[in-house]
């Protein structure tokens, strides 16, 4: 039985925060997985729990931009599916270093698409809600909402989306584009582009005051990471998702002030501080998951209170460990 018969799934960025949960979900379904991750913004320990799983065929600590390596990998496994999560994810880094973000997020995606075209490998692209134009708060942001990149990061992701969809139109390559909203949960870093939930929880558990940028009236649509991973995996095996752009969101808008109060629980102070990177700040976010429910039968199941509790337990365990 050759590798071609095995149906092996490539997960790029599979060692990252969301990638790790996608890998976990695929292995739980007993699917064969190969991970490629350069671990530039992730830790190999994210995958430590899966090392004994016979369906995790390989973890390659390589950069997806290394074309010779990727070409050889596709020749070896003839992947039945590529879930592409690897990316530079920092908005601020993209403002400071736009060329490297474009190289990582757009050029690398194009080369990956080309390998998928040659091998007829369906392609799932994880984009971002940050491609959308600003939101005035009347209706939730649906997939029809206008796009307008406010940083080189969101522009790079939008460019990669367009390339992916062009491969579907031009070559009939099965492509799905996903736009998750603000994902949080266990294994997220609390530094750099780690999320506000992880950052607040780390500070609260350390007894430090929570630092809210600006007036704290900016909002997020916070999606628990296991819900996000379930969404990504569901979309990957659903014919109706092919050729579509699909949001994953909680549908609940949470102001940063509200989030700080939920996490502080009156036990630590909340301070408002000037924004360190005002240009990278997002105003308001509230996504619609109507299409995901219609096409995939997916909707979020872990609400914010429960998600924060699970993340708090995880971080507390890490701090003790």
C-alpha positions in Angstrom: 0.0 0.0 0.0 1.7 3.2 -1.1 1.5 6.6 0.6 -1.0 7.7 -2.1 -3.6 5.3 -0.6 -3.1 6.6 2.9 -4.9 9.9 2.7 -2.4 12.1 4.6 -3.2 15.6 5.7 -0.6 18.4 5.7 -1.1 21.0 8.4 1.3 24.0 8.0 1.7 25.9 11.2 0.5 22.8 13.0 2.6 23.6 16.1 1.0 27.0 16.6 -1.8 27.9 18.9 -4.7 27.1 16.6 -2.7 24.6 14.6 -2.1 22.5 17.7 -5.9 22.1 18.3 -6.5 21.4 14.6 -3.9 18.5 14.8 -5.6 17.3 18.0 -9.0 17.2 16.3 -7.7 15.4 13.2 -5.9 12.8 15.3 -9.0 12.3 17.4 -10.7 11.4 14.1 -7.8 8.9 13.4 -6.7 10.9 10.3 -3.0 10.7 9.3 -1.2 14.0 9.8 2.1 15.6 8.8 3.0 18.9 10.4 5.4 21.5 9.0 6.2 24.5 11.4 9.3 26.6 11.8 8.2 27.2 15.4 9.0 31.0 15.0 5.9 31.9 17.0 5.1 28.6 18.6 6.7 26.0 20.9 7.3 22.4 20.0 5.9 21.5 23.4 2.5 22.4 22.0 2.6 19.0 20.2 4.2 17.1 23.1 1.0 15.3 24.0 0.7 13.7 20.6 4.1 12.2 20.1 3.0 8.6 20.7 0.1 8.8 18.2 0.8 6.5 15.2 -1.3 8.8 13.0 1.0 11.7 13.5 3.4 10.6 10.8 6.0 13.5 11.1 6.6 16.9 12.6 9.1 18.8 10.4 10.7 21.8 11.9 11.1 23.6 8.6 10.0 26.8 6.9 7.3 26.4 4.3 9.2 28.9 2.2 12.0 26.3 1.6 10.7 25.2 -1.8 13.0 22.2 -2.3 11.9 20.7 1.0 8.2 21.3 0.4 8.4 19.9 -3.2 10.1 16.7 -1.8 7.5 16.5 1.0 4.6 16.6 -1.5 6.3 14.0 -3.7 6.7 11.7 -0.7 3.2 11.9 0.8 0.9 13.0 -2.1 -1.3 14.8 0.4 -5.1 14.3 0.2 -5.6 17.7 1.9 -3.6 20.8 2.9 -4.7 22.9 5.9 -2.7 26.1 5.7 -2.2 27.9 9.0 1.4 29.0 8.9 1.8 32.7 8.9 3.3 35.8 10.4 0.4 36.9 12.6 1.5 40.1 14.2 -0.2 43.3 13.0 2.5 45.4 14.6 5.3 43.3 13.0 3.7 43.8 9.6 3.7 47.6 10.2 7.4 47.4 11.1 8.4 44.8 8.6 5.9 44.7 5.7 8.2 42.8 3.3 8.7 39.8 5.5 5.0 39.6 6.3 4.1 39.6 2.6 6.8 37.0 2.0 5.5 34.7 4.8 1.8 35.2 4.3 1.3 35.8 0.5 4.4 34.5 -1.4 4.6 31.4 0.7 0.9 30.7 0.2 1.3 31.1 -3.6 4.1 28.5 -3.7 2.0 26.1 -1.5 -1.0 26.6 -3.8 1.2 25.7 -6.8 2.2 22.4 -5.1 -1.4 21.7 -4.3 -2.4 22.3 -7.9 0.3 19.9 -9.2 -0.8 17.2 -6.8 -4.5 18.0 -6.9 -4.5 18.5 -3.2 -7.5 20.4 -1.8 -6.5 23.6 0.0 -8.0 25.2 3.2 -6.7 28.7 3.8 -7.0 30.2 7.3 -7.3 33.9 6.8 -8.4 36.5 9.4 -11.4 38.7 10.3 -9.0 41.7 10.1 -9.5 41.8 6.3 -12.9 43.5 6.9 -13.5 47.2 6.8 -14.4 49.0 10.0 -17.6 48.0 11.7 -20.2 50.5 12.9 -22.0 48.1 15.2 -25.4 47.8 13.5 -25.4 44.2 12.1 -22.8 41.6 12.7 -20.0 41.3 10.1 -21.0 38.7 7.5 -18.9 37.5 4.6 -20.6 40.2 2.5 -19.2 43.0 4.6 -16.7 45.2 2.7 -13.0 44.4 3.0 -10.4 47.0 3.6 -7.0 46.1 4.9 -5.8 48.4 7.7 -2.3 46.9 8.0 0.2 45.1 5.7 -0.8 41.9 7.7 -4.4 42.1 6.6 -3.4 43.1 3.1 -1.1 40.1 2.9 -3.9 37.8 4.1 -6.4 39.3 1.6 -3.9 38.9 -1.2 -3.4 35.3 -0.3 -7.2 34.7 -0.2 -7.5 36.2 -3.7 -4.7 33.9 -4.9 -6.3 30.8 -3.3 -9.8 31.6 -4.8 -8.1 32.3 -8.2 -6.7 28.7 -8.1 -10.2 27.4 -7.6 -11.6 29.5 -10.5 -8.7 28.9 -12.9 -7.7 25.3 -12.1 -10.7 23.8 -10.3 -8.6 23.3 -7.3 -10.9 22.7 -4.3 -10.2 25.8 -2.1 -11.9 27.1 1.0 -11.1 30.4 2.7 -11.8 30.8 6.4 -12.0 34.0 8.4 -11.9 33.3 12.1 -12.5 36.1 14.6 -10.5 36.7 17.8 -9.5 33.2 18.8 -8.3 32.6 22.4 -7.8 29.6 24.8 -5.2 27.2 26.2 -1.8 27.2 24.5 -2.0 30.8 23.4 1.0 32.9 24.1 0.6 35.9 26.4 3.4 37.8 24.8 3.8 39.6 21.4 0.7 38.8 19.4 -0.7 36.5 22.0 -4.3 37.4 22.7 -5.7 39.9 25.1 -7.4 37.1 27.1 -4.1 35.3 27.7 -2.3 38.5 28.6 -5.0 39.6 31.0 -5.2 36.1 32.7 -1.4 36.0 33.1 -1.4 39.4 34.8 -4.5 38.6 37.0 -3.0 35.3 38.2 0.3 37.1 39.0 -1.7 39.7 41.0 -0.7 42.5 38.6 -3.1 45.2 37.3 -4.7 44.7 33.9 -3.5 47.3 31.4 -6.3 48.5 29.0 -5.2 50.5 26.0 -7.0 53.7 25.3 -10.6 54.0 26.6 -11.2 50.3 26.5 -14.4 50.8 24.4 -12.8 48.8 21.5 -14.4 45.4 21.2 -13.6 41.8 20.1 -15.6 38.8 19.0 -13.9 36.2 21.2 -14.0 32.6 19.8 -12.8 29.7 21.9 -10.0 27.8 20.2 -11.6 24.4 20.3 -14.6 25.8 18.5 -12.3 27.4 16.0 -10.4 24.1 15.4 -13.7 22.2 15.0 -14.8 24.9 12.4 -11.6 24.5 10.4 -11.7 20.7 10.4 -15.5 20.7 9.6 -14.9 23.0 6.6 -12.1 20.8 5.3 -14.4 17.8 4.8 -17.5 19.6 3.5 -18.0 19.8 -0.2 -20.4 22.7 0.2 -17.5 24.8 1.6 -15.4 24.6 -1.6 -15.0 27.9 -3.3 -16.5 29.8 -0.4 -15.3 32.4 2.2 -16.6 31.5 5.6 -16.5 33.3 9.0 -16.1 31.7 12.3 -17.3 33.9 15.2 -19.0 33.8 18.5 -21.5 36.4 17.4 -21.0 38.2 20.7 -19.3 41.6 20.9 -17.2 42.1 24.1 -15.7 45.5 25.0 -12.1 45.3 26.4 -13.4 47.1 29.5 -16.0 44.3 30.0 -13.4 41.6 29.4 -11.0 43.2 31.9 -13.7 43.3 34.6 -14.6 39.6 33.9 -11.0 38.6 34.3 -10.0 40.9 37.2 -13.1 39.7 39.2 -12.5 42.7 41.5 -9.2 41.2 42.7 -6.7 43.2 40.7 -6.8 46.8 39.5 -7.6 47.8 35.9 -5.5 50.6 34.5 -6.1 52.6 31.3 -2.8 53.3 29.5 -2.0 55.0 26.2 -1.9 52.6 23.3 1.7 51.5 22.5 0.8 50.8 18.9 -2.3 52.9 18.1 -2.0 52.2 14.3 -2.4 48.5 14.9 -5.6 48.9 17.0 -8.9 47.5 15.8 -12.0 49.4 16.6 -15.0 47.0 17.0 -15.6 43.4 16.0 -18.7 41.3 16.0 -18.9 38.4 13.5 -21.8 36.5 12.0 -21.5 32.7 11.8 -24.8 32.2 9.9 -23.1 30.9 6.8 -20.9 28.5 8.8 -24.0 27.1 10.4 -25.8 26.8 7.1 -22.9 25.2 5.2 -21.2 23.2 7.9 -23.8 22.8 10.6 -21.2 24.5 12.9 -21.8 27.0 15.7 -19.7 27.9 18.7 -20.5 25.8 21.8 -18.1 27.2 24.5 -19.3 30.6 25.7 -17.0 33.3 26.9 -17.4 32.6 30.6 -16.6 28.9 30.2 -13.8 29.6 27.8 -12.1 32.1 30.2 -12.5 29.6 33.0 -10.8 26.8 31.0 -8.0 29.2 29.9 -7.5 30.4 33.4 -7.1 26.8 34.6 -4.7 26.0 31.9 -2.5 29.1 32.6 -2.6 28.5 36.4 -1.5 24.9 35.8 1.4 26.2 33.6 2.5 28.7 36.2 2.5 26.0 38.9 4.3 23.5 36.6 
